[in-house]
Amino acid sequence: MSCHLFNRTRTRRDFLRASACGFGHLALSAMAAAGSQGSGPPGPHFAPRAKRVIFLFMWGGPSHVDLFDPKPRLTQDSGKTLHGVDVGSEKEALGTMLGSPFQFKQHGASGQWISELFPNLARHADELCVIRSMHTNGTAHGEALLRLHTGAANLVRPSVGAWVSYGLGSDNANLPAFVSISPPRGHGGVQNYGNAFLPAIHQGSVIGSAEIPIAQAVISNLKNPRLDPASQRQQLDLIQSLNRQHLHGTSGDRGVQGLIENYELAYRMQSTMPQIMGLDDESEATRSMYGIGSGPTDNAARQCLLARKLAERGVRYIQVSTDYTWDHHNKVNDGHRAECAKVDQPVAALLQDLKQRGMLDDTLVIWGGEFGRTPMAENGDGRGHHPQAFSIWMAGGGVRGGLTYGATDDFGYRPVENAVHMHDLHATILHTLGFDHERLTYRHAGRDFRLTDVEGRVVRDILA
């Protein structure tokens, strides 16, 4: 076999021989790039507005037109056919419209419109920045969850929390920078809190899973029942000496380095995490405020209180997840009443608690799901998946409270004003933490990767 290069014929053997130095240069460049990443966090690019993030994830897709985006015309025309021409869709007919059964009222000095399903949250209307014009890609939960958590669905990419951990590190040597409380096992699973090609220390530390009540959740292998701390330290020192020898022999393999760092962190967590997981250090008034021990609110209350405790002890990114219970393809009325009753009091208490402790100003709280629900009916009284338009809200952390940003059409089908894509949300989150999303990069496989890939813009109008 031959190939034509430089206007003359060479054999494949000639080509490989001539290129050998080039391949070596590429390998050397990759090794140098890996070594140049360093073990310490890059740190912010500019003064941050927030020191940490708490993301409250509602798994399944809450209905924006039933919670934060009232649509009087949708209610008025309920039962009629929604035509594509009315919302800029290419389809002639989209389905039968389903008006919201819930009442909306304006709250606070800002006049935020909030559904009757959130009476406790409504008291914090002037802290909320509601984005009504969110949109994303992927009508299936799996794709939408991966885009929400990692910015991509077609490749394995680091999660948002892993990027924050990489950029900032932990503010407490005895705790990880990223903790995921009750994460989903499905729809992306470990990728939703994974580190992908970032060093292993940046993977989220997991407490329980979405299907397990947080009161029953444990951190695996946090305690060794057979060895006291001093004996464990001796054992770990021996293991780590062998790991470091192996690290030296592999010219600084990042996987081995991550293993060493994770072993050390796990050992240190033994002295800190048990107290955080317990409630003995919290007053009865605080427990009652969150709704602990009060039936449907108990699980979310414990999750939200744990999130606050982790936040005040230096964890940078904390995610709280509900179970897969917001996917109401039928009985959206009953389903949303039940789910909102679980989270309304605990989430409102989290905002109040953070504010009382002087932490809300530098803690960015985010509430939302992977997409919204259709304004058209499904199965008679349900709603389908709707990535074209949905609502989230943010509070604290340098965003403008009492603001409603963006708008959807008369039926809540798609954004018509100030559309915000998932990449824009990620860019804005990083900006509040002091990062230029285009500069927070990590070199892998010969190119620089970032959370927002080659897209994303900071939504500056929502910043305080």
Sequence and secondary structure as in RCSB ss.txt:
>XXXX:A:sequence
MSCHLFNRTRTRRDFLRASACGFGHLALSAMAAAGSQGSGPPGPHFAPRAKRVIFLFMWGGPSHVDLFDPKPRLT
QDSGKTLHGVDVGSEKEALGTMLGSPFQFKQHGASGQWISELFPNLARHADELCVIRSMHTNGTAHGEALLRLHT
GAANLVRPSVGAWVSYGLGSDNANLPAFVSISPPRGHGGVQNYGNAFLPAIHQGSVIGSAEIPIAQAVISNLKNP
RLDPASQRQQLDLIQSLNRQHLHGTSGDRGVQGLIENYELAYRMQSTMPQIMGLDDESEATRSMYGIGSGPTDNA
ARQCLLARKLAERGVRYIQVSTDYTWDHHNKVNDGHRAECAKVDQPVAALLQDLKQRGMLDDTLVIWGGEFGRTP
MAENGDGRGHHPQAFSIWMAGGGVRGGLTYGATDDFGYRPVENAVHMHDLHATILHTLGFDHERLTYRHAGRDFR
LTDVEGRVVRDILA
>XXXX:A:secstr
 EEEETTEEEEHHHHHHHHHHHHHHHHHHHHHHHHHT SS    SS  S SEEEEEE TT   HHHHT   HHHH
HTTTSEEEHHHHT SSSEEEEB   SS EEEETTTTEEEETT TTGGGGGGGEEEEEEEE S SSHHHHHHHHHH
S SSS    HHHHHHHHH  SSTTS SEEEES  SSTTGGGGG  TTS GGGS EEES TTS GGG   TT   T
TS HHHHHHHHHHHHHHHHHHHHHTTS HHHHHHHHHHHHHHHHTTTHHHHH STTS HHHHHHHTTTSGGGHHH
HHHHHHHHHHHHTT SEEEEE  S    SS HHHHHHHHHHHHHHHHHHHHHHHHHTT GGGEEEEEE S EEEE
EEETTTEEEEETTSEEEEEESTTB TTEEE EE TTSSSEEES EEHHHHHHHHHHHTT  TTT  EEETTEEE 
TTTT     GGGB 
